[in-house]
Amino acid sequence: MWQKLQVLSELVVFKHTVFSASFILIAMIVSSNDVNASGFFGFEVLLLCILALISARNFAMAFNRFCDRDIDITNARTSNRPSVDGRISVVSLLSFCIINALIFILVSYFINNLAFMLSIPFLIILGFYSVMKRFSYLAHWILGLSLGLAPIAGDIAVSASLHLWTVFLCCGVLFWVAGFDILYSLQDIEHDKANKLHSIPAKFGINNALHISRISHICAIFCWAMFLKCSQTYHLAIIGLLLAAVMLVYEHSIVNRDFNNIPKAFFITNGYLGFVFLFFIILDSIIRF
């Protein structure tokens, strides 16, 4: 059983949940400030959102691995994934997808009516990325939208509505994720060209891909600044935004210096960025009240 859990964790790369976890918490805290005049939204909502986040991400990653089996087996970087090396069967993979989709829908039902109504549309968007890369280089931004749904879900879970600031927070995540996904896809540029897969590096070349990634990250900072303005989170949160900008500059600098730094930029820099932002949102909430 432990070995099976380890395989499933490797399948969905569970540690990467940090990319969306920080931003769903940011949305929940800011929404709770508006609705409850307090940054804390309660343990019940927290538990339900954790279950929703994990199940939604498990579904998205497992469905992606299922759709990408023919691609992953031809790529040296991905040929050892459990979905293609025989450690997990196709039946088990599909069962895992279905179970997590059902868990997500069920948990959404217990959150509130709006969350339940949007649960299936959310799953469709999460699954759409897995096929988008086969016909459009816009797949990077579809992946960004998939993670950008996390703060939207957080706001809905707390307030049963959607605020304007959440849209800006979502768009910031969208551009942030697309920007670092473009950098990450530089590793597969030759494989993508050979297999007629659509990515920004394969379509426009390395230099243009670097420029587009920078533009996407500039858009992310702008959207997050608008999020702070619309949510009236002016105080210490602005420090978190400035640090996020510095971290993105650092990410581009180390990738430009050596493409071997891409995993470091992807996993470490981006992994910390969301939680740095979250830390200052929490401080801002504490000072406010």
DRENLOLUM-256654 format. One line per field, with one value per residue: residue in three letters; residue number from 1; chain; x, y, z of N, C-alpha, C in turn. Coordinates in pm, whole numbers, plus 50000, padded with zeros to 5 digits. Layout:
DRENLOLUM-256654
res [ALA  ...]
n [NUM  ...]
chain [A  ...]
n_px [X  ...]
n_py [Y  ...]
n_pz [Z  ...]
ca_px [X  ...]
ca_py [Y  ...]
ca_pz [Z  ...]
c_px [X  ...]
c_py [Y  ...]
c_pz [Z  ...]
end
This chain:
DRENLOLUM-256654
res [MET  TRP  GLN  LYS  LEU  GLN  VAL  LEU  SER  GLU  LEU  VAL  VAL  PHE  LYS  HIS  THR  VAL  PHE  SER  ALA  SER  PHE  ILE  LEU  ILE  ALA  MET  ILE  VAL  SER  SER  ASN  ASP  VAL  ASN  ALA  SER  GLY  PHE  PHE  GLY  PHE  GLU  VAL  LEU  LEU  LEU  CYS  ILE  LEU  ALA  LEU  ILE  SER  ALA  ARG  ASN  PHE  ALA  MET  ALA  PHE  ASN  ARG  PHE  CYS  ASP  ARG  ASP  ILE  ASP  ILE  THR  ASN  ALA  ARG  THR  SER  ASN  ARG  PRO  SER  VAL  ASP  GLY  ARG  ILE  SER  VAL  VAL  SER  LEU  LEU  SER  PHE  CYS  ILE  ILE  ASN  ALA  LEU  ILE  PHE  ILE  LEU  VAL  SER  TYR  PHE  ILE  ASN  ASN  LEU  ALA  PHE  MET  LEU  SER  ILE  PRO  PHE  LEU  ILE  ILE  LEU  GLY  PHE  TYR  SER  VAL  MET  LYS  ARG  PHE  SER  TYR  LEU  ALA  HIS  TRP  ILE  LEU  GLY  LEU  SER  LEU  GLY  LEU  ALA  PRO  ILE  ALA  GLY  ASP  ILE  ALA  VAL  SER  ALA  SER  LEU  HIS  LEU  TRP  THR  VAL  PHE  LEU  CYS  CYS  GLY  VAL  LEU  PHE  TRP  VAL  ALA  GLY  PHE  ASP  ILE  LEU  TYR  SER  LEU  GLN  ASP  ILE  GLU  HIS  ASP  LYS  ALA  ASN  LYS  LEU  HIS  SER  ILE  PRO  ALA  LYS  PHE  GLY  ILE  ASN  ASN  ALA  LEU  HIS  ILE  SER  ARG  ILE  SER  HIS  ILE  CYS  ALA  ILE  PHE  CYS  TRP  ALA  MET  PHE  LEU  LYS  CYS  SER  GLN  THR  TYR  HIS  LEU  ALA  ILE  ILE  GLY  LEU  LEU  LEU  ALA  ALA  VAL  MET  LEU  VAL  TYR  GLU  HIS  SER  ILE  VAL  ASN  ARG  ASP  PHE  ASN  ASN  ILE  PRO  LYS  ALA  PHE  PHE  ILE  THR  ASN  GLY  TYR  LEU  GLY  PHE  VAL  PHE  LEU  PHE  PHE  ILE  ILE  LEU  ASP  SER  ILE  ILE  ARG  PHE]
n [1  2  3  4  5  6  7  8  9  10  11  12  13  14  15  16  17  18  19  20  21  22  23  24  25  26  27  28  29  30  31  32  33  34  35  36  37  38  39  40  41  42  43  44  45  46  47  48  49  50  51  52  53  54  55  56  57  58  59  60  61  62  63  64  65  66  67  68  69  70  71  72  73  74  75  76  77  78  79  80  81  82  83  84  85  86  87  88  89  90  91  92  93  94  95  96  97  98  99  100  101  102  103  104  105  106  107  108  109  110  111  112  113  114  115  116  117  118  119  120  121  122  123  124  125  126  127  128  129  130  131  132  133  134  135  136  137  138  139  140  141  142  143  144  145  146  147  148  149  150  151  152  153  154  155  156  157  158  159  160  161  162  163  164  165  166  167  168  169  170  171  172  173  174  175  176  177  178  179  180  181  182  183  184  185  186  187  188  189  190  191  192  193  194  195  196  197  198  199  200  201  202  203  204  205  206  207  208  209  210  211  212  213  214  215  216  217  218  219  220  221  222  223  224  225  226  227  228  229  230  231  232  233  234  235  236  237  238  239  240  241  242  243  244  245  246  247  248  249  250  251  252  253  254  255  256  257  258  259  260  261  262  263  264  265  266  267  268  269  270  271  272  273  274  275  276  277  278  279  280  281  282  283  284  285  286  287  288  289]
chain [A  A  A  A  A  A  A  A  A  A  A  A  A  A  A  A  A  A  A  A  A  A  A  A  A  A  A  A  A  A  A  A  A  A  A  A  A  A  A  A  A  A  A  A  A  A  A  A  A  A  A  A  A  A  A  A  A  A  A  A  A  A  A  A  A  A  A  A  A  A  A  A  A  A  A  A  A  A  A  A  A  A  A  A  A  A  A  A  A  A  A  A  A  A  A  A  A  A  A  A  A  A  A  A  A  A  A  A  A  A  A  A  A  A  A  A  A  A  A  A  A  A  A  A  A  A  A  A  A  A  A  A  A  A  A  A  A  A  A  A  A  A  A  A  A  A  A  A  A  A  A  A  A  A  A  A  A  A  A  A  A  A  A  A  A  A  A  A  A  A  A  A  A  A  A  A  A  A  A  A  A  A  A  A  A  A  A  A  A  A  A  A  A  A  A  A  A  A  A  A  A  A  A  A  A  A  A  A  A  A  A  A  A  A  A  A  A  A  A  A  A  A  A  A  A  A  A  A  A  A  A  A  A  A  A  A  A  A  A  A  A  A  A  A  A  A  A  A  A  A  A  A  A  A  A  A  A  A  A  A  A  A  A  A  A  A  A  A  A  A  A  A  A  A  A  A  A  A  A  A  A  A  A  A  A  A  A  A  A]
n_px [50083  50193  50393  50232  50104  50327  50391  50163  50188  50421  50326  50139  50300  50301  50419  50420  50186  50209  50223  49964  49841  49921  49799  49525  49486  49556  49342  49130  49184  49176  48914  48776  48839  48677  48417  48385  48506  48747  49053  49044  48879  48763  48783  48636  48578  48841  48934  48761  48836  49102  49069  48927  49116  49329  49204  49112  49352  49480  49311  49353  49631  49656  49486  49622  49859  49753  49661  49903  50060  50163  50330  50507  50653  50834  51010  51308  51328  51085  51024  51039  50818  50549  50318  50397  50600  50509  50447  50201  49880  49671  49401  49401  49494  49288  49082  49173  49157  48876  48778  48892  48775  48507  48526  48600  48369  48180  48284  48268  47994  47937  48055  47933  47643  47719  47984  47937  47787  47981  48169  48188  48233  48484  48638  48636  48787  49031  49094  49118  49364  49531  49485  49518  49782  49837  49739  49768  49982  49897  49857  50018  49905  49656  49721  49805  49559  49428  49560  49502  49240  49234  49251  49004  48829  48882  48783  48510  48447  48458  48299  48080  48047  48183  48451  48581  48856  48945  48945  49159  49364  49352  49418  49678  49804  49761  49924  50171  50217  50206  50430  50649  50612  50666  50942  51015  50947  51147  51331  51235  51233  51340  51231  50957  50938  51007  50795  50580  50446  50284  50434  50557  50847  50904  50753  50828  51100  51401  51500  51282  51096  51198  51161  50880  50809  50910  50744  50498  50537  50568  50310  50187  50277  50163  49887  49869  49927  49701  49519  49587  49522  49241  49145  49206  49436  49687  49914  50156  50143  50226  50498  50534  50455  50659  50882  50809  50832  51109  51198  51109  51263  51512  51473  51460  51715  51889  51810  51865  52139  52217  52070  52057  51980  51708  51533  51586  51496  51229  51121  51215  51237  50978  50825  50866  50776  50490  50432  50581  50444  50197  50268  50305  50052  49911  50033  49953  49679  49666  49762  49566  49345]
n_py [49879  50124  50153  50178  50421  50587  50567  50682  50938  51019  51007  51221  51422  51529  51718  51953  52077  52300  52521  52610  52601  52812  53035  52984  53001  53268  53396  53305  53419  53699  53719  53640  53851  54047  53936  53827  54006  53930  53754  53482  53194  52967  52623  52421  52511  52538  52268  52151  52293  52216  51944  51971  52105  51919  51691  51796  51869  51619  51486  51646  51613  51333  51282  51426  51275  51039  51117  51191  50968  50855  51057  51100  50863  50879  51072  51138  51268  51221  50955  50776  50800  50690  50635  50546  50360  50120  50090  50171  50083  50138  50113  50155  50414  50559  50502  50631  50895  50924  50873  51086  51304  51267  51294  51564  51691  51609  51722  51990  52020  52019  52253  52502  52619  52759  52677  52406  52418  52512  52312  52101  52252  52356  52120  52050  52257  52205  51959  52027  52138  51920  51832  52055  52124  51979  52107  52384  52653  52807  52660  52696  52911  52811  52618  52796  52918  52700  52664  52914  52898  52824  53047  53165  52962  52963  53214  53183  52971  53086  53320  53263  53393  53602  53818  54122  54162  53902  53811  53953  53845  53580  53614  53705  53473  53312  53434  53421  53141  53059  53194  53072  52813  52828  52873  52629  52452  52488  52289  52081  52146  52042  51786  51850  51977  51763  51591  51735  51894  52160  52439  52739  52778  52587  52688  52962  52985  52998  53255  53430  53298  53337  53615  53634  53495  53670  53893  53783  53743  54006  54095  53939  54052  54307  54240  54131  54357  54508  54345  54386  54656  54660  54498  54646  54598  54728  54755  54581  54385  54481  54461  54188  54164  54309  54152  53918  54006  54052  53789  53674  53813  53715  53445  53455  53548  53340  53137  53244  53251  52983  52702  52470  52543  52550  52354  52428  52694  52650  52471  52560  52852  52935  52780  52894  53153  53196  53144  53335  53564  53498  53501  53775  53869  53753  53884  54145  54116  54060  54300  54474  54407]
n_pz [50000  50083  49890  49664  49716  49705  49436  49320  49425  49297  49038  49019  49099  49371  49542  49399  49448  49596  49430  49368  49615  49786  49672  49677  49948  49993  49861  50019  50270  50216  50121  50348  50515  50402  50425  50684  50848  50948  50919  50935  50826  50923  51034  50909  50646  50561  50565  50374  50146  50120  50060  49820  49661  49648  49533  49288  49167  49159  48980  48747  48696  48672  48455  48262  48249  48152  47895  47782  47743  47504  47424  47637  47651  47447  47517  47673  47917  48040  48024  48233  48391  48604  48460  48213  48235  48327  48596  48683  48578  48284  48344  48622  48624  48494  48671  48899  48809  48775  49036  49181  49050  49118  49396  49411  49307  49498  49736  49664  49663  49936  50009  49902  49711  49476  49439  49391  49151  48977  48973  48777  48531  48611  48623  48354  48239  48367  48254  47990  47927  47883  47626  47474  47411  47188  46970  46989  47079  47283  47503  47727  47861  47915  48099  48296  48353  48463  48711  48803  48872  49134  49331  49265  49339  49612  49698  49635  49803  50056  50045  49886  49650  49387  49377  49230  49273  49293  49034  48924  49081  48999  48723  48752  48853  48632  48427  48555  48589  48320  48224  48363  48276  48007  48019  48135  47932  47752  47782  47632  47366  47120  47116  47110  46861  46691  46734  46658  46846  47017  47143  47295  47273  47069  46861  46825  46875  47079  47181  47138  47292  47548  47569  47553  47781  47976  47930  47999  48272  48358  48312  48504  48748  48723  48728  48985  49132  49076  49198  49471  49489  49431  49633  49847  49992  50109  50270  50426  50234  49991  50005  49978  49712  49581  49649  49516  49253  49243  49276  49039  48855  48931  48868  48584  48532  48613  48445  48193  48214  48226  48093  48234  48479  48483  48615  48884  48885  48826  49026  49280  49301  49207  49375  49626  49585  49590  49859  49992  49914  50029  50303  50359  50303  50511  50730  50672  50707  50979  51093  51006  51158]
ca_px [50000  50283  50457  50130  50089  50446  50378  50059  50245  50512  50243  50079  50402  50221  50488  50394  50061  50242  50204  49827  49797  49943  49707  49389  49486  49552  49205  49043  49211  49125  48769  48728  48848  48559  48291  48378  48586  48854  49127  49027  48754  48710  48849  48555  48604  48980  48942  48692  48917  49219  49022  48893  49241  49405  49131  49111  49486  49503  49239  49418  49760  49637  49429  49732  49948  49682  49661  50039  50140  50234  50432  50606  50738  50936  51091  51399  51302  50958  51001  51036  50698  50473  50214  50450  50701  50443  50420  50057  49809  49577  49276  49424  49508  49154  49006  49223  49097  48732  48758  48924  48673  48387  48555  48596  48228  48114  48333  48211  47854  47934  48106  47814  47576  47796  48097  47885  47749  48102  48263  48209  48309  48624  48704  48653  48902  49150  49126  49139  49508  49596  49472  49547  49919  49844  49697  49790  50085  49830  49846  50086  49812  49549  49776  49798  49419  49396  49605  49436  49108  49247  49203  48861  48763  48897  48689  48375  48427  48440  48196  47971  48036  48312  48488  48666  48997  48978  48974  49297  49452  49352  49495  49818  49849  49760  50044  50288  50235  50240  50568  50750  50593  50740  51082  51030  50934  51273  51401  51178  51211  51368  51130  50830  50946  51008  50665  50478  50373  50280  50484  50614  50983  50902  50688  50891  51242  51445  51507  51147  51030  51244  51095  50738  50801  50929  50622  50394  50563  50536  50164  50150  50301  50061  49759  49874  49918  49560  49454  49609  49447  49097  49112  49249  49542  49793  50021  50271  50127  50303  50633  50526  50451  50792  50969  50771  50893  51252  51217  51091  51384  51617  51443  51502  51860  51961  51778  51943  52280  52240  51944  52060  51917  51562  51465  51601  51406  51090  51076  51252  51196  50832  50767  50872  50714  50353  50428  50631  50329  50100  50317  50280  49907  49873  50077  49866  49550  49682  49775  49438  49249]
ca_py [50000  50240  50165  50227  50563  50656  50571  50781  51068  51050  51026  51355  51514  51589  51833  52073  52136  52430  52630  52661  52605  52943  53135  52960  53054  53414  53435  53275  53517  53830  53708  53637  53989  54119  53876  53800  54107  53854  53679  53337  53151  52849  52496  52341  52559  52505  52125  52126  52350  52129  51825  52012  52137  51796  51605  51860  51858  51478  51459  51714  51553  51196  51289  51468  51160  50944  51170  51211  50844  50837  51161  51082  50746  50913  51180  51083  51333  51176  50813  50697  50829  50568  50613  50488  50256  49998  50083  50190  50042  50234  50102  50222  50557  50613  50490  50739  51018  50927  50884  51223  51394  51251  51356  51709  51731  51587  51824  52118  52020  52052  52390  52585  52593  52811  52586  52283  52448  52534  52200  52033  52343  52362  51996  52056  52344  52135  51853  52082  52160  51797  51816  52183  52129  51906  52188  52528  52695  52876  52564  52751  52998  52725  52565  52906  52932  52586  52698  53037  52865  52804  53162  53182  52864  53006  53322  53127  52887  53170  53424  53215  53491  53627  53958  54169  54141  53761  53798  53999  53746  53466  53650  53707  53334  53265  53482  53370  53000  53051  53241  52973  52693  52851  52846  52486  52380  52500  52161  51984  52213  51953  51680  51907  51996  51633  51526  51831  51944  52306  52512  52868  52761  52514  52772  53091  52981  53018  53395  53484  53234  53408  53746  53613  53459  53793  53974  53717  53769  54148  54099  53880  54153  54410  54186  54120  54494  54543  54268  54457  54782  54634  54437  54743  54537  54822  54775  54493  54298  54537  54407  54056  54182  54350  54035  53829  54061  54025  53646  53647  53864  53617  53326  53477  53566  53212  53059  53303  53217  52841  52629  52364  52598  52553  52286  52510  52808  52602  52408  52631  52992  52947  52717  52989  53281  53205  53146  53467  53652  53459  53544  53918  53886  53719  53995  54257  54086  54073  54441  54539  54380]
ca_pz [50000  50088  49758  49572  49745  49655  49290  49289  49456  49187  48919  49018  49153  49478  49602  49321  49494  49657  49336  49377  49755  49845  49618  49728  50085  49982  49828  50133  50375  50174  50116  50486  50565  50352  50467  50828  50921  51012  50819  50950  50762  50992  51003  50817  50510  50531  50534  50248  50037  50103  49988  49684  49591  49623  49440  49157  49109  49127  48856  48635  48667  48625  48320  48176  48230  48065  47758  47733  47746  47376  47416  47744  47629  47347  47571  47774  48045  48099  47994  48357  48469  48634  48360  48089  48259  48370  48740  48703  48458  48227  48421  48750  48595  48468  48796  48985  48755  48803  49181  49226  48995  49201  49527  49393  49293  49627  49830  49619  49708  50078  50030  49882  49584  49363  49420  49329  49013  48896  48988  48649  48442  48656  48581  48208  48214  48413  48159  47856  47904  47840  47481  47410  47361  47062  46856  47006  47176  47394  47613  47846  47933  47965  48224  48392  48394  48549  48846  48842  48928  49279  49408  49241  49424  49751  49722  49631  49922  50176  50031  49798  49542  49322  49381  49119  49306  49268  48891  48904  49144  48906  48603  48790  48857  48492  48357  48627  48554  48177  48208  48403  48195  47884  48051  48159  47805  47676  47791  47538  47238  47007  47121  47067  46716  46625  46751  46615  46962  47016  47259  47254  47221  46941  46760  46802  46901  47218  47221  47145  47406  47668  47572  47581  47922  48054  47916  48077  48413  48382  48322  48633  48852  48707  48775  49131  49184  49067  49305  49597  49483  49437  49763  49948  50073  50071  50365  50412  50117  49880  50017  49917  49566  49537  49659  49407  49131  49252  49256  48896  48788  48962  48789  48445  48525  48622  48325  48083  48234  48198  48088  48335  48600  48468  48727  49004  48871  48826  49150  49402  49297  49199  49493  49738  49552  49639  50005  50034  49895  50133  50434  50378  50306  50649  50815  50643  50768  51126  51125  50980  51264]
c_px [50087  50351  50359  50108  50207  50440  50277  50110  50341  50435  50192  50175  50338  50286  50461  50260  50085  50216  50065  49781  49811  49839  49562  49379  49484  49409  49111  49061  49151  48973  48709  48737  48724  48430  48277  48448  48696  48923  49109  48886  48695  48775  48769  48580  48747  48994  48878  48774  49044  49182  48990  49018  49316  49335  49130  49247  49521  49434  49314  49549  49746  49580  49536  49827  49884  49688  49801  50123  50221  50345  50545  50702  50850  51033  51177  51372  51180  50932  50997  50916  50617  50367  50263  50551  50642  50409  50273  49986  49715  49446  49289  49432  49372  49068  49044  49164  48952  48705  48783  48825  48547  48406  48545  48452  48155  48156  48276  48066  47844  47988  47991  47759  47657  47916  48053  47850  47871  48198  48291  48276  48456  48700  48728  48774  49032  49192  49163  49287  49575  49586  49513  49685  49936  49802  49717  49897  50026  49813  49912  49989  49689  49594  49771  49657  49380  49439  49539  49295  49114  49201  49055  48783  48769  48800  48546  48347  48396  48318  48073  47944  48175  48339  48579  48813  49039  49014  49117  49398  49465  49436  49644  49877  49859  49890  50172  50318  50274  50385  50669  50731  50662  50888  51107  51029  51057  51351  51357  51163  51234  51267  50995  50828  50935  50871  50548  50385  50386  50328  50544  50758  50986  50847  50772  51042  51277  51440  51369  51070  51070  51176  50947  50718  50816  50802  50509  50413  50542  50385  50116  50165  50197  49926  49757  49870  49774  49478  49467  49528  49297  49055  49148  49348  49671  49920  50139  50263  50207  50448  50639  50526  50590  50891  50937  50833  51043  51281  51201  51210  51500  51597  51491  51653  51933  51929  51856  52090  52310  52107  51941  51998  51764  51491  51472  51504  51261  51045  51101  51199  51045  50763  50763  50789  50575  50345  50487  50517  50224  50141  50284  50130  49856  49911  49987  49729  49556  49687  49641  49343  49314]
c_py [50126  50262  50221  50376  50644  50671  50677  50923  51113  51079  51169  51462  51597  51714  51963  52137  52274  52546  52692  52677  52744  53043  53109  53012  53206  53461  53414  53377  53653  53828  53708  53775  54069  54068  53868  53905  54040  53773  53529  53295  53024  52720  52411  52381  52525  52359  52094  52177  52269  52005  51857  52037  52010  51708  51664  51846  51713  51439  51517  51646  51411  51194  51332  51353  51056  50990  51175  51083  50826  50940  51133  50967  50774  51019  51125  51141  51276  51026  50724  50731  50701  50534  50547  50375  50128  49989  50108  50162  50151  50233  50174  50372  50622  50608  50602  50873  51031  50946  51025  51325  51387  51312  51507  51760  51719  51694  51960  52131  52064  52193  52491  52560  52641  52722  52458  52305  52461  52415  52131  52125  52355  52237  51995  52142  52273  52026  51905  52104  52038  51773  51942  52185  52059  51990  52339  52556  52777  52784  52617  52834  52921  52658  52672  52927  52820  52612  52825  53015  52851  52925  53191  53088  52906  53117  53270  53046  52970  53260  53379  53315  53511  53776  53994  54141  53996  53738  53842  53901  53624  53495  53657  53568  53279  53305  53431  53226  52985  53091  53137  52841  52706  52824  52696  52408  52398  52369  52063  52039  52120  51839  51730  51929  51864  51566  51619  51872  52095  52362  52642  52852  52691  52600  52894  53094  53022  53164  53458  53425  53303  53544  53732  53575  53582  53880  53915  53744  53916  54164  54043  53981  54264  54363  54173  54258  54541  54467  54339  54586  54757  54574  54528  54681  54614  54813  54680  54403  54350  54490  54268  54064  54219  54233  53934  53875  54034  53877  53608  53697  53765  53490  53341  53490  53433  53122  53112  53265  53073  52768  52510  52410  52597  52477  52365  52628  52764  52558  52493  52774  53007  52882  52811  53114  53296  53216  53274  53568  53625  53512  53691  53950  53857  53832  54117  54240  54104  54219  54514  54524  54377]
c_pz [50000  49954  49655  49591  49693  49503  49249  49317  49347  49059  48910  49066  49265  49536  49526  49356  49554  49562  49347  49522  49815  49798  49655  49871  50086  49956  49946  50245  50339  50169  50256  50552  50524  50416  50619  50914  51002  50904  50828  50909  50823  50945  50904  50673  50468  50489  50400  50129  50013  50024  49843  49601  49553  49520  49299  49090  49074  48997  48736  48596  48613  48484  48220  48147  48138  47918  47698  47727  47618  47360  47515  47716  47529  47396  47685  47912  48116  48084  48118  48445  48490  48530  48233  48113  48319  48517  48773  48571  48409  48306  48555  48733  48574  48594  48892  48940  48797  48952  49229  49171  49080  49340  49517  49384  49426  49729  49793  49664  49854  50106  50018  49740  49464  49334  49350  49183  48922  48897  48854  48547  48481  48609  48430  48173  48254  48314  48022  47825  47842  47690  47406  47346  47226  46942  46874  47110  47290  47515  47740  47929  47982  48095  48333  48443  48489  48693  48897  48897  49080  49359  49386  49331  49571  49787  49729  49757  50045  50164  49953  49686  49483  49319  49263  49148  49280  49122  48862  48966  49054  48783  48632  48795  48715  48421  48423  48586  48408  48154  48247  48328  48061  47906  48067  48027  47715  47677  47683  47397  47119  47001  47071  46916  46642  46629  46720  46729  46967  47149  47208  47202  47085  46829  46724  46826  47043  47260  47234  47263  47536  47682  47610  47727  48010  48049  48000  48226  48450  48396  48456  48746  48845  48762  48927  49197  49182  49171  49439  49602  49504  49572  49880  50047  50044  50153  50340  50289  49998  49885  49954  49766  49512  49543  49549  49275  49128  49224  49108  48815  48809  48879  48644  48433  48528  48502  48206  48091  48193  48204  48185  48467  48594  48580  48856  49000  48885  48963  49274  49401  49297  49318  49611  49712  49611  49789  50063  50025  50004  50270  50460  50373  50448  50744  50796  50709  50920  51167  51109  51097  51402]
end
